[in-house]
Amino acid sequence: MILNLHGRSPLCIIAAFALSSCGGDETPAPPPVAAAPTPTPPPTPTPTGSQSTFTLLEDIQYGQGTTEAGSVDLLLDIYQPEATCTAPRPTIFYVHGGGFILGDKQDSLVAAIAPRVTAAGFNFVSINYRLAGDNPVLSPAFAEVGQAYIDDGTIAPDAPLYVPIMASFEDGVTALNWMEDNAAQYCFDISRLGYWGSSAGTFVTLQIAYALDQFDIERPEPRFVNAWWGVLLRDADLEAGEAPFLILHGEQDPVVPYRDSEELAARAEDVGVPYAFYTLLGAGHGFDTGNEAQTLAGIELSVRFAVDHLTDATPTYGRFDVP
């Protein structure tokens, strides 16, 4: 996949994560690259515990991000079960959406997900990262990553938002390494870590999980990745033995083409990486249809996928439709 794709400008494709479609082709995605199996009813979500109260540690600085004007503090929030920590807890690392233009670590999706995660006895970490308006400046290591994407044709050299995108990868890695360094203080079990992203946030978490090892970028390994409406820039970066993932994607998404998820699933089949693929029937980008039952099912199925991977239960893999 190249950032200047499907006949639309890269700015439209990426900024539309936040601002809805800015025109262009809004037709449903073409048939998948590989024949899909007969649709199977989605498994009934298993309740993951009632939404409990939790302890919220806000605005913890995990680093500083360089900008054209100097630097900005990089902040995260930690949602913890109220119970006293007696042993390191499984932990989920979350990156919000917003098209690399806007968004916040306390968005409405976090409000829906975090209480379910803490009810399962896990920590939930949500980060802010440098956005386009911060005018970020890349470190040499991530400037090199970006140049490699340009050199191999993955990203057009004049792609809008190129620098903020690379900065978001850098900040995500900084946050994960901070979590590893401070695991004892905050009761993180880094050996039981999951990545979760939404839209642009999935763009970030997928590259960190599957692509940055190609550039010798160190970060703690995930046990799973929850990918909501996002893209892996180069599907070939997904390799055998890497973490299983869950896809949640609207079949009529006008922003991130549904076929991109089809291609990622096809790559997973080729290399033997387990996955669960939930198609949101009739949905576009995000939970935008007003279908409350579908929204709730998508959240609960994703939480269950996380719980199963972080507790050594038996995860559900396969292709499912969510009506």
Residue pairs with C-beta under 8 A, 6 or more apart in sequence:
1 154
1 231
1 232
1 233
1 234
1 235
1 260
1 263
2 153
2 154
2 155
2 156
3 10
3 13
3 14
3 154
3 155
3 156
3 159
3 162
3 233
4 10
4 156
4 159
5 13
6 13
6 24
6 25
6 257
7 24
7 25
8 23
8 24
8 25
9 24
9 160
10 156
10 159
10 160
10 161
11 22
11 160
11 161
12 21
12 22
12 23
12 24
13 255
13 256
14 99
14 100
14 160
14 161
14 165
14 200
15 22
15 99
15 100
15 101
15 160
15 161
16 22
16 99
16 254
16 255
16 285
17 97
17 98
17 99
17 100
17 199
17 200
17 203
17 255
17 256
17 285
18 97
18 98
18 99
18 100
18 101
18 102
18 103
18 199
18 200
19 99
19 101
20 255
20 285
21 254
21 255
21 285
25 254
26 254
28 251
28 252
28 258
29 251
29 252
29 253
29 257
29 258
29 259
29 262
30 259
32 259
32 262
32 266
33 259
33 262
33 263
33 266
34 262
34 266
34 269
36 262
36 319
37 318
37 319
39 279
39 319
39 320
39 321
40 318
40 319
40 320
40 321
41 320
41 321
42 278
42 297
42 301
42 320
42 321
42 322
43 301
43 316
43 320
45 296
45 297
45 300
45 301
45 304
46 300
46 304
47 300
48 116
48 119
48 120
48 300
48 303
48 304
48 307
49 116
49 119
49 120
50 119
51 115
51 116
51 119
52 81
52 82
52 115
52 118
52 119
53 82
54 79
54 80
54 81
54 82
54 114
54 115
54 118
55 79
55 80
55 81
55 82
56 77
56 78
56 79
56 80
57 77
57 78
57 80
57 186
58 77
59 75
59 77
60 75
60 76
60 77
60 78
61 73
61 74
61 75
62 74
62 75
62 76
62 127
62 174
62 175
62 178
62 179
63 74
63 171
63 174
63 175
63 178
64 71
64 72
64 73
64 74
65 71
65 72
65 74
65 129
65 130
65 134
65 136
65 167
65 170
65 171
65 174
66 136
66 137
66 138
66 139
67 130
67 134
67 135
67 136
67 137
68 135
68 136
68 137
69 135
72 130
72 134
74 127
74 128
74 129
74 130
74 171
74 174
74 175
75 105
75 127
75 128
76 105
76 125
76 126
76 127
76 128
76 175
76 178
77 105
77 106
77 125
77 126
77 127
78 123
78 124
78 125
78 186
79 114
79 115
79 117
79 118
79 123
79 124
79 125
79 126
80 89
80 118
80 123
80 186
80 187
81 89
81 118
81 119
81 121
81 122
81 123
82 118
83 121
85 187
87 189
88 183
88 184
88 187
88 188
88 189
88 190
88 192
89 121
89 122
89 123
89 187
89 188
89 189
89 192
90 121
90 122
90 123
90 189
90 192
90 193
90 194
90 310
90 311
91 122
91 123
91 124
91 125
91 179
91 188
91 189
91 190
91 192
91 193
91 194
92 117
92 122
92 123
92 124
92 125
92 193
92 194
92 195
92 196
92 306
92 310
93 125
93 127
93 175
93 176
93 179
93 193
93 194
93 195
93 196
93 205
93 222
94 110
94 113
94 124
94 125
94 126
94 127
94 196
94 197
94 198
94 201
95 126
95 127
95 129
95 168
95 172
95 195
95 196
95 197
95 198
95 200
95 201
95 202
95 204
95 205
96 103
96 104
96 105
96 107
96 109
96 110
96 126
96 127
96 128
96 198
96 200
96 201
97 103
97 107
97 109
97 197
97 198
97 199
97 200
97 201
97 202
97 229
97 286
98 104
98 107
98 131
98 199
98 200
98 201
99 161
99 199
99 200
100 131
100 132
100 161
100 164
100 165
100 168
100 200
101 131
101 132
101 133
101 161
101 164
102 131
103 131
103 200
103 201
104 128
105 126
105 127
105 128
106 126
109 198
110 124
110 126
112 299
113 124
113 196
113 299
113 302
113 303
114 124
114 126
116 299
116 300
116 303
117 123
117 124
117 303
117 306
118 124
120 303
120 306
120 307
122 306
122 307
122 310
123 186
123 187
123 188
125 175
125 179
125 188
127 171
127 172
127 175
129 167
129 168
129 171
129 172
129 175
129 204
130 136
130 164
130 167
130 168
130 171
131 164
132 161
132 164
134 164
134 167
136 163
136 164
136 167
137 163
137 167
138 146
138 163
138 166
138 167
138 170
139 170
141 170
141 215
141 217
142 166
142 167
142 169
142 170
143 166
144 215
145 166
145 169
145 212
145 215
145 217
146 155
146 162
146 163
146 166
148 215
149 155
149 233
150 156
150 157
152 234
154 233
154 234
155 162
155 233
165 203
168 200
168 203
168 204
169 204
169 207
169 208
169 212
172 204
172 205
172 208
173 208
173 212
173 217
173 218
173 219
176 208
176 219
176 220
177 218
177 219
177 220
179 186
179 188
179 190
179 193
179 220
180 188
180 190
180 220
182 188
183 189
183 190
190 220
192 223
192 310
193 220
193 221
193 222
193 223
194 222
194 223
194 224
194 225
194 226
194 306
194 309
194 310
195 205
195 208
195 209
195 222
195 224
195 225
195 226
195 243
196 205
196 225
196 226
196 228
196 302
196 306
197 203
197 204
197 205
197 206
197 225
197 226
197 227
197 228
197 230
198 228
198 229
198 230
198 286
199 228
199 229
199 230
199 255
199 256
199 285
199 286
200 230
201 228
201 230
202 227
202 228
202 229
202 230
202 231
203 230
203 231
205 225
205 227
205 230
206 225
206 227
206 230
206 231
206 232
206 233
206 245
207 232
207 233
207 237
208 219
209 222
209 225
209 242
209 243
209 245
210 225
210 232
210 237
210 238
210 239
210 242
211 232
211 233
211 234
211 237
212 219
214 237
221 243
222 243
223 243
223 309
223 310
224 243
224 244
224 245
224 246
224 305
224 306
224 309
224 310
224 315
225 243
225 244
225 245
225 246
226 245
226 246
226 248
226 302
226 305
226 306
227 245
227 246
227 247
227 248
227 261
227 264
228 248
228 249
228 286
228 298
228 302
229 248
229 249
229 250
229 253
229 255
229 256
229 285
229 286
230 256
231 256
231 260
232 238
232 264
235 263
235 264
235 266
235 267
236 267
238 264
238 267
238 268
238 271
238 273
239 271
239 273
240 271
240 272
240 273
241 273
242 273
243 273
244 273
244 274
244 275
244 276
244 309
244 315
244 317
245 264
245 268
245 273
245 275
245 276
246 275
246 276
246 277
246 278
246 301
246 302
246 305
247 261
247 264
247 265
247 275
247 276
247 277
247 278
248 278
248 280
248 298
248 301
248 302
249 256
249 258
249 261
249 277
249 278
249 279
249 280
250 258
250 279
250 280
250 282
250 283
250 284
250 285
250 286
250 288
250 289
251 258
251 279
251 280
251 281
251 282
251 283
252 258
252 282
252 283
252 284
253 283
253 284
253 285
254 284
254 285
255 284
255 285
256 285
258 279
261 277
265 275
265 277
265 319
267 273
268 274
268 275
274 315
274 317
275 317
276 301
276 305
276 315
276 316
276 317
276 318
276 320
277 318
277 319
277 320
278 298
278 301
278 320
278 321
278 322
279 319
279 320
279 321
279 322
280 287
280 289
280 294
280 298
280 322
281 294
281 321
281 322
281 323
282 289
282 291
282 323
283 289
283 291
283 294
287 294
287 295
287 298
294 322
294 323
297 322
298 322
301 322
304 316
305 315
305 316
307 313
308 314
308 315
308 316
309 315
